[in-house]
Amino acid sequence: MSLRLFCSQLQQRRIKRTPLLLLVLAAVAVPGSVCPAVAGDAPQWMHALVNAPLPAHDDKTDAVLLYSETAVSVQSADKIKRMERRAYKILRPGGRGYGEVFVYFNSHRKINSLRGWCIPAQGKDYEVKDKDAVEISLPKIEGSDLIQDVKDKVIHIPASDPGNIIGYEYEAEEQPLVLQDFWDFQEEVPVRESHYSLLLPTGWEYKAMWLNYPEVKSQQAGTPTWSVSDVKAVRKEEDMPPMSGVIGQMIVSFFPSNGASVKGFSNWQQMGNWYRSLISGRTDPSPELKQKVVALTSSSANQLEKMRALAKFVQHDIRYVAIELGIGGWQPHPAPEIFAHRYGDCKDKATLMGTMLREIGIESYYAHINTERGAVTPATPAHAGFNHTIIAIQLPEGLSDPSVHATLTVPNLGRILFFDPTDDLTPFGSISGALQENFSLLVTPAGGQLVELPKLPSSMNGIRRIGKWNLASNGKLTGSVTETRVGDRATQQRYALRSVTNANERIKPIENLLSDSLSTFVITKAGAVNIEQTDLPFGFEYSFEAENYARNAGNLLLVRPRVLGSKARAWMETKEARQFPIEFDGPVRDTDTFEITLPPGFVVDDVPPPVDADFGFAS
């Protein structure tokens, strides 16, 4: 499921594994992106790789990264120059996409040059020059054609066929929003060698942190240089942790000679203070906003009802619109603007919610989080690794209600409730599975604090089916099913149906379930329950008939007691050993209770033995 429930936190954080943003090489068709190729010698650094031995790989490998080089030169707190070089050898047709090179630019980042080359196994080299590059709106991002500030510069390197070597280099000049850089040297293909160098102004210092890879010491003191070689590929697996949580990377932070910078931080507490400087004055309410809070809460009997009223307004009446240019990727708009325009992104919604809560005497705090659990952990250095913002609400002393589940007791703050104002399908008091047992940066008056959000009981997320049928002696099955969905299971179905108005289309999920389970069936009645009422369980109620469900075998009727559904997962039956653990969206419990009334004169002759399977991560 793909929900529009989060927003990018930082335009500068454009890493290779994020689709088509910084340096993504993907096999996509971009109109007008095919650049004219001319004969031209590839540079010496590429020709030196022609006879280089390949890193270890198997017959499923589409390409290998022969060489990469990143040279970062920090000119000042407001200017950084970057040079990138990469060369791949294409091994299989699936590797042709590496010939498409996308480099993003915006008002804070300009591309000074971009060139590409191909060294074919036979024949002359090809060259694509900077003047042949085209500029396009960000691919696969809705509405990007309306944004002029952020675009991609694209070149197409010809003849990116098996046996050939393709490479490129570019130079960029950046105005950094944060004095921090990321070296992602591990990829989905094997890496022969990768290098990173850092040039700092006199008196500046740096701190390098390694994640998911043994630390490598820099090779030079004046201009620190790091190198890795023979790095294994990270091959994607179903339900694996996020790539950012498993690939090898180095995060390096820079510190000016005076030790102070409005763009830097070395720990979570400092990062929280840095963010507080960005929100200063933006949570001040306007008279109109104050009046709205009174109108929304005047009829509420207690503080909890008031919080619910405000939450409903921000979730449903403030449209999600993300316009994040430059520092706008981190800094929210002022609360009065968000309220007046009735739209904003995740941090805008959190800002408005916090401002409104303060009007009823409730304190709250920003909570930055990455919706991919595992992308940020206690072992992660303080960095701009978050892609979403929610809010942590300080609950009044003694407040107790069975509908308030997503709570955590934090020292010096007391009991807080996590709430996602952007997620309009998850009710107040709960959070989606992606946020549970996930680490968040809590921004408090004392600075930043990394906390782990609670895990909700599995009973709060699942599908509960109760089916009752009558079986005829000719094998026909007739009956009805009541299906109740809660938690993310309800959110998924509501999201799928939110734009569906035709009654026949609304029962498509029922038809799909039955067609996957039964060879023949006729739906006699069907309907959905509580599509819009997100504080209530979502449900389907349906009846059907299935001819020849049971098979005659002499004086026996052979019946499959599991009438509907399947709980199989493909990764449980693969022959190859997994590289990574299973990462579920959240705890879940599905329950089916099926009753089949037998035809007169029939009794149960034999049933399969009961099964109790426990795999540790699931049972």
C-alpha positions in Angstrom: 0.0 0.0 0.0 1.2 3.5 -0.8 -0.3 6.2 1.3 0.5 9.9 1.0 1.3 10.1 4.7 4.7 11.6 4.8 6.8 14.4 3.4 10.5 14.8 2.6 12.3 16.6 5.4 15.4 17.8 3.7 16.0 18.7 0.0 19.7 18.2 0.4 19.3 14.6 1.5 19.1 13.1 -1.9 20.7 9.7 -1.7 21.3 7.2 -4.5 18.7 4.7 -3.2 15.9 7.3 -3.3 14.1 6.8 -6.6 15.2 9.3 -9.2 16.4 12.1 -7.0 20.1 12.6 -6.6 22.0 10.0 -8.6 19.6 7.4 -9.6 20.2 5.2 -12.6 16.9 3.6 -13.6 15.5 2.2 -16.8 12.7 4.7 -17.3 11.6 6.5 -20.5 12.0 10.2 -20.1 10.7 12.1 -23.1 13.5 14.1 -24.8 16.2 12.6 -22.6 18.1 10.7 -25.3 21.2 12.7 -25.9 23.1 12.7 -29.2 26.2 10.6 -28.9 29.5 11.5 -30.5 32.8 9.8 -30.9 35.1 10.9 -28.0 37.7 9.3 -25.9 36.7 8.3 -22.4 39.0 9.8 -19.7 42.0 7.9 -18.5 40.4 7.1 -15.2 37.8 5.0 -17.1 40.3 3.4 -19.5 42.3 2.2 -16.5 39.3 0.0 -15.6 39.0 -1.9 -18.9 41.1 -4.9 -17.7 40.3 -4.5 -14.0 39.2 -7.7 -12.3 35.5 -7.7 -11.5 34.3 -8.0 -7.8 32.7 -11.2 -6.8 29.3 -11.7 -8.2 26.8 -14.3 -9.3 24.9 -15.0 -12.6 22.0 -12.8 -11.5 24.1 -9.7 -11.2 23.1 -7.1 -13.9 26.1 -4.8 -13.4 29.1 -4.1 -11.2 30.4 -0.7 -10.0 34.0 -0.7 -11.0 35.0 2.6 -9.6 33.4 5.6 -7.7 35.0 8.7 -6.4 33.5 11.5 -4.3 35.5 14.7 -3.6 33.9 17.2 -1.3 35.5 20.6 -0.8 34.0 22.8 1.9 34.6 26.4 1.0 32.6 27.9 3.9 29.5 27.3 5.9 27.5 28.6 2.9 29.4 26.9 0.0 30.4 23.3 -0.8 31.8 22.0 -4.0 31.3 18.3 -5.0 32.8 16.1 -7.7 31.3 12.7 -8.4 32.7 9.9 -10.7 31.2 6.5 -11.4 31.9 3.7 -13.8 29.8 0.5 -14.2 30.4 -2.6 -16.3 27.1 -3.9 -17.7 26.8 -7.7 -17.3 23.2 -8.4 -18.2 20.4 -6.7 -20.2 18.8 -5.7 -16.8 21.8 -3.4 -16.3 21.1 -1.1 -19.2 19.3 1.4 -16.9 22.7 2.5 -15.5 23.1 4.4 -18.7 20.4 6.9 -17.6 22.0 9.5 -15.3 19.8 11.9 -13.2 21.3 14.7 -11.2 19.0 17.0 -9.2 19.4 20.7 -8.8 17.5 23.6 -7.2 18.0 27.1 -6.0 20.6 26.0 -3.5 22.4 23.6 -5.8 23.7 24.1 -9.3 25.3 21.6 -11.6 28.5 23.1 -13.2 29.1 20.2 -15.5 27.8 16.7 -16.4 29.4 14.3 -18.9 29.2 10.6 -19.7 31.1 8.0 -21.7 30.8 4.5 -23.0 33.8 2.2 -23.6 32.3 -0.6 -25.8 33.8 -4.1 -25.8 34.6 -3.4 -29.5 34.8 -0.2 -31.4 35.3 3.5 -30.5 34.3 5.3 -27.4 31.1 7.3 -27.1 30.8 10.7 -25.3 27.8 12.7 -24.1 28.7 16.3 -23.3 27.2 18.7 -20.8 25.5 20.7 -23.6 23.6 17.6 -24.6 22.0 17.2 -21.2 18.3 18.0 -20.8 16.4 19.4 -17.8 13.2 17.8 -16.7 10.7 18.0 -13.9 11.3 15.3 -11.2 10.1 12.0 -12.6 7.4 10.0 -10.9 6.5 12.9 -8.5 3.0 14.1 -8.8 2.8 17.8 -9.6 6.5 18.2 -10.2 5.8 19.9 -13.5 4.4 22.9 -11.6 7.7 23.3 -9.7 10.5 25.3 -11.3 12.9 25.4 -8.4 13.7 21.6 -8.3 14.6 19.7 -11.4 16.8 16.9 -12.8 19.6 17.2 -15.3 19.6 14.1 -17.4 22.0 12.4 -19.8 21.6 9.1 -21.7 24.8 7.2 -22.2 24.5 5.2 -25.4 25.4 1.5 -25.8 24.9 0.6 -22.2 24.9 -3.0 -23.3 26.3 -6.2 -21.7 30.1 -6.2 -21.9 30.4 -2.4 -22.1 31.7 0.0 -19.5 29.7 3.2 -19.0 30.7 6.1 -16.7 30.0 9.7 -15.9 31.2 12.6 -13.8 29.6 15.8 -12.6 30.6 18.8 -10.6 28.1 20.6 -8.3 28.1 23.7 -6.1 25.8 23.7 -3.1 24.6 26.1 -0.4 24.3 23.6 2.4 21.3 23.7 4.8 23.1 21.4 7.2 26.9 20.9 7.5 26.7 17.2 7.0 27.4 14.8 4.1 26.6 11.1 3.4 28.8 8.6 1.6 26.7 5.6 0.5 29.3 3.3 -0.9 27.3 0.1 -0.9 24.7 -0.6 -3.6 22.4 -3.2 -5.0 25.4 -4.3 -7.2 28.9 -5.3 -6.1 31.4 -2.5 -5.8 35.1 -3.1 -6.8 36.4 0.2 -5.2 35.0 3.4 -3.9 36.8 6.5 -2.6 35.8 9.6 -0.6 37.9 12.7 0.1 37.2 15.8 2.2 38.8 19.2 2.0 38.0 21.6 4.9 39.0 25.2 5.5 41.9 25.8 7.9 40.9 25.2 11.5 37.7 23.2 10.7 37.1 19.8 12.2 35.1 16.8 11.2 33.5 13.7 12.7 32.9 10.6 10.7 30.5 7.8 11.8 30.2 4.4 10.1 26.9 2.5 9.8 26.4 -1.1 8.8 30.1 -1.5 7.9 33.4 -1.9 9.8 35.0 1.5 10.4 37.7 2.5 7.9 40.3 5.0 9.1 41.1 8.0 6.9 44.3 7.6 4.9 45.6 11.2 5.1 45.5 13.8 7.9 45.5 17.1 5.8 42.9 16.0 3.2 41.1 12.9 4.8 40.5 10.2 2.3 38.6 6.9 2.8 38.6 3.9 0.5 36.7 0.6 0.5 36.9 -2.3 -1.9 35.1 -5.5 -2.8 31.9 -4.4 -1.2 29.1 -7.0 -1.5 25.9 -6.2 -3.2 22.7 -5.7 -1.1 20.1 -7.6 -3.0 16.5 -6.7 -2.2 14.3 -9.2 -0.4 10.6 -9.2 0.3 9.8 -7.5 3.7 13.4 -6.6 4.4 14.4 -3.6 6.6 14.8 -0.4 4.7 17.9 0.0 2.5 19.0 3.0 4.6 19.1 0.7 7.6 21.3 -2.0 6.0 23.6 -0.5 3.5 27.1 0.5 4.4 27.5 4.3 4.7 29.6 7.0 6.3 28.0 10.1 7.8 30.5 13.0 8.2 29.7 16.3 10.0 31.7 19.5 9.7 32.5 22.0 12.4 33.8 25.5 11.8 36.9 26.7 13.5 34.9 28.8 16.1 33.0 25.7 17.0 29.6 27.4 16.5 27.3 27.1 13.6 23.6 27.5 13.0 23.9 24.7 10.4 25.6 22.0 12.4 25.1 19.5 15.3 27.0 16.6 16.7 24.3 14.9 18.8 20.6 14.5 19.1 20.2 17.2 21.8 22.0 19.8 19.6 19.9 18.7 16.6 16.7 19.4 18.7 18.0 22.9 19.6 18.9 23.5 15.9 15.3 22.6 15.0 13.9 24.8 17.7 15.7 27.8 16.1 13.8 27.1 12.9 10.4 27.1 14.5 10.8 30.2 16.6 7.7 32.4 16.4 5.9 30.1 14.0 3.6 28.6 16.6 2.2 32.0 17.6 -1.6 32.0 17.0 -3.7 34.6 15.1 -7.0 36.0 16.5 -8.9 34.0 13.9 -7.1 30.8 14.9 -7.9 31.4 18.5 -11.6 31.9 17.6 -11.6 28.7 15.7 -10.2 26.8 18.7 -13.0 28.2 20.9 -15.7 27.2 18.3 -14.3 23.7 18.0 -14.0 23.0 21.7 -16.8 25.0 23.4 -19.2 22.1 23.5 -16.6 19.5 24.7 -17.1 18.1 28.2 -13.4 17.5 29.0 -9.9 17.9 27.7 -9.8 14.6 25.9 -12.9 15.6 23.9 -11.3 19.0 23.1 -8.2 17.3 21.8 -10.2 15.0 19.6 -12.1 17.9 18.1 -8.9 19.7 17.3 -7.3 16.5 15.9 -10.3 15.9 13.6 -10.1 19.4 12.3 -6.4 19.2 11.5 -6.6 15.7 10.0 -9.6 16.3 7.8 -10.0 20.1 7.2 -6.3 20.9 6.5 -5.3 19.4 3.1 -2.0 17.7 2.7 0.1 19.8 0.3 3.9 19.6 0.3 5.8 22.6 -1.0 9.4 22.0 0.3 12.0 24.2 -1.3 15.4 24.8 0.4 15.0 25.1 4.1 11.3 24.6 3.6 12.1 20.9 3.7 12.6 21.4 7.5 11.1 24.7 8.5 7.3 24.8 8.8 5.1 27.7 7.7 3.7 29.9 10.5 0.5 28.5 12.1 -1.7 31.4 11.0 -0.7 30.9 7.4 -1.5 27.2 7.5 -4.8 27.9 9.1 -5.7 30.6 6.7 -4.8 28.6 3.6 -6.1 25.3 4.9 -3.2 23.3 3.6 0.3 22.2 4.6 2.7 19.3 4.8 3.3 17.0 7.8 5.4 19.5 9.8 2.8 22.2 9.0 0.0 20.1 10.3 2.0 19.3 13.4 2.7 23.1 13.9 -1.0 24.0 13.6 -2.0 21.1 15.9 0.5 22.2 18.5 -0.6 25.8 18.3 -4.2 24.9 18.8 -3.5 22.5 21.7 -1.6 25.3 23.5 -4.8 27.4 23.3 -6.6 24.8 25.5 -3.7 24.5 27.9 -2.0 21.4 26.4 1.7 21.3 25.7 3.1 19.3 22.8 6.4 18.7 21.0 7.5 18.0 17.4 8.4 14.3 16.8 10.5 13.7 13.7 10.5 10.1 12.5 11.4 8.0 9.5 8.5 6.0 8.2 10.9 3.2 7.3 11.6 1.5 10.6 15.3 0.9 11.0 16.5 3.9 9.1 17.2 5.7 12.4 18.4 3.8 15.5 20.2 4.6 18.8 23.4 3.6 16.9 22.8 6.2 14.3 24.6 9.5 14.6 22.5 12.7 14.7 21.7 13.4 11.1 18.9 14.5 8.8 17.5 11.0 8.4 13.9 11.7 9.0 11.1 11.9 6.4 8.0 12.6 8.5 6.9 14.8 11.4 4.2 13.9 13.9 3.3 15.4 17.3 3.8 14.2 20.9 1.1 15.5 23.2 1.6 15.9 26.9 -1.4 14.3 28.5 -3.1 16.0 31.5 -2.4 14.4 34.9 -4.7 11.5 35.6 -6.2 11.3 32.1 -7.2 7.7 31.4 -9.3 6.4 28.5 -9.3 3.0 26.8 -9.1 4.7 23.3 -5.8 6.3 24.1 -3.1 3.7 23.3 -0.1 5.3 21.7 1.4 6.6 24.9 4.9 6.7 26.4 6.2 8.0 29.7 9.2 10.3 29.1 11.3 11.6 32.0 10.6 15.3 32.9 7.7 15.3 30.5 5.4 12.7 31.9 2.9 10.7 29.8 2.8 11.7 26.2 0.5 10.6 23.4 1.9 10.3 19.8 -0.5 11.5 17.1 -0.1 11.8 13.3 -2.1 14.8 12.1 -1.3 13.8 8.4 -2.8 10.4 8.7 -6.5 11.1 8.3 -7.4 7.4 8.4 -5.9 6.5 11.8 -8.0 7.8 14.7 -6.8 10.0 17.6 -5.2 7.8 20.2 -3.6 5.3 17.9 -0.7 5.3 15.3 0.0 3.3 12.2 2.2 0.2 12.3 5.1 2.0 10.5 5.5 4.3 13.5 5.4 1.7 16.2 8.6 0.6 17.8 10.3 3.2 15.6 12.7 5.8 16.9 11.8 9.5 16.8 13.6 12.7 17.6 11.5 14.5 20.2 12.1 18.3 20.1 11.7 19.6 23.7 12.7 22.8 25.5 15.8 20.9 26.7 16.8 20.0 23.2 16.5 16.8 21.1 15.8 13.4 22.6 15.7 10.1 20.7 12.8 8.0 22.0 11.2 4.7 20.8 7.5 4.9 20.1 5.3 2.2 21.7 4.2 -1.0 20.1 0.4 -1.4 20.2 -1.3 -4.8 20.9 -1.7 -7.0 17.9 -5.4 -7.2 18.6 -5.6 -3.6 17.5 -4.7 -4.4 13.9 -6.2 -7.3 12.0 -9.1 -8.9 10.1 -11.7 -10.8 11.9 -13.9 -13.0 9.8 -17.0 -14.9 11.0 -18.5 -17.2 8.4 -21.6 -19.3 8.8 -22.6 -21.7 5.9 -25.0 -24.5 5.2 -23.7 -27.5 3.1 -26.1 -29.4 0.9 -25.8 -33.0 0.1 -25.0 -32.1 -3.6 -21.9 -30.1 -2.4 -23.5 -26.6 -2.6 -22.3 -24.1 0.1 -24.6 -21.2 1.1 -24.0 -18.7 3.8 -22.7 -15.3 4.9 -19.6 -13.6 6.2 -19.1 -10.7 8.6 -15.6 -9.2 8.2 -14.3 -6.6 10.6 -11.1 -4.7 10.0 -9.2 -2.6 12.6 -5.9 -0.7 12.6 -3.8 -0.7 9.5 -6.0 -3.4 8.0 -8.9 -0.9 8.1 -6.7 1.9 6.9 -5.6 0.0 3.8 -9.1 -0.8 2.8 -10.5 2.6 3.4 -7.7 4.1 1.4 -8.4 1.8 -1.5 -12.1 2.7 -1.5 -11.9 6.4 -0.6 -12.3 7.6 -4.2 -14.8 4.8 -5.2 -18.4 5.9 -5.3 -19.9 3.1 -7.4 -21.5 0.5 -5.1 -20.5 -2.3 -7.5 -16.8 -1.2 -7.4 -16.9 -1.1 -3.6 -17.4 -4.8 -3.4 -14.4 -5.6 -5.7 -12.3 -6.6 -2.7 -14.9 -9.2 -1.8 -15.0 -10.5 -5.4 -11.2 -10.8 -5.4 -11.1 -12.7 -2.1 -13.8 -15.1 -3.3 -12.2 -15.7 -6.7 -8.9 -16.5 -5.1 -10.6 -19.0 -2.8 -13.4 -20.6 -4.8 -13.7 -21.9 -8.3 -17.3 -20.9 -8.7 -19.5 -18.5 -6.6 -22.4 -16.1 -6.8 -22.6 -13.1 -4.5 -26.2 -12.7 -3.3 -25.6 -9.7 -1.0 -22.7 -7.4 -0.2 -22.0 -4.1 1.4 -19.3 -2.1 3.3 -19.7 -0.7 6.8 -18.1 2.4 8.4 -16.2 3.6 5.3 -16.0 7.2 6.5 -16.2 6.7 10.3 -12.5 6.1 11.0 -13.1 5.9 14.8 -15.1 2.7 14.2 -14.0 -0.6 12.8 -14.4 -0.9 9.0 -16.3 -3.9 7.7 -17.7 -6.0 4.9 -20.9 -8.0 5.1 -21.7 -10.4 2.3 -23.5 -13.6 1.4 -22.7 -16.0 -1.4 -23.4 -19.5 -2.9 -20.8 -21.9 -4.2 -21.8 -24.8 -6.3 -19.9 -28.1 -6.0 -17.9 -26.8 -3.0 -17.8 -30.3 -1.5 -16.8 -33.3 -3.6 -18.7 -36.6 -3.6 -16.5 -39.6 -3.0 -18.8 -42.6 -2.6 -20.8 -42.1 0.6 -18.5 -39.3 1.7 -18.4 -35.6 1.1 -14.9 -34.1 1.0 -14.9 -30.6 2.5 -12.1 -28.0 2.8 -12.9 -26.3 6.1 -10.9 -23.2 5.3 -13.4 -21.6 3.0 -11.8 -18.2 2.4 -8.4 -16.7 2.3 -4.8 -17.8 2.4 -2.0 -17.0 5.0 0.9 -18.1 2.8 3.9 -15.9 2.3 6.3 -16.4 -0.5 9.5 -15.8 1.5 8.7 -18.7 3.8 9.2 -21.2 0.9 12.3 -19.8 -0.9 15.3 -22.1 -1.5 17.9 -19.4 -1.0 18.8 -18.3 2.6 17.8 -14.8 3.5 20.3 -12.0 4.0 18.1 -9.9 6.2 15.4 -10.4 8.9 11.7 -10.0 8.2 10.4 -6.5 8.8 6.6 -6.2 9.2 4.7 -3.0 9.0 3.4 -3.6 12.5 1.9 -6.2 14.9 -1.1 -7.9 13.4 -3.6 -10.6 14.4 -6.0 -12.1 11.9 -8.8 -14.4 13.1 -11.2 -16.6 11.2 -14.1 -18.4 12.7 -15.9 -20.6 10.2 -19.0 -22.8 11.0 -20.4 -25.2 8.4 -23.7 -27.0 9.1 -23.6 -30.4 7.5 -26.5 -31.9 5.5 -29.0 -34.1 7.3 -27.6 -37.6 7.9 -23.9 -36.6 7.6 -21.5 -36.6 10.5 -17.8 -35.7 10.7 -15.8 -38.8 9.7 -12.2 -37.3 9.8 -10.5 -34.0 10.2 -6.9 -32.9 9.7 -4.8 -32.7 12.9 -4.6 -29.3 14.6 -1.6 -27.2 13.7 0.3 -24.9 16.1 3.2 -23.2 14.3 5.5 -20.7 16.0 8.4 -19.2 14.1 9.4 -16.7 16.7 8.5 -13.7 14.6 5.0 -15.1 13.8 2.7 -17.8 15.0 
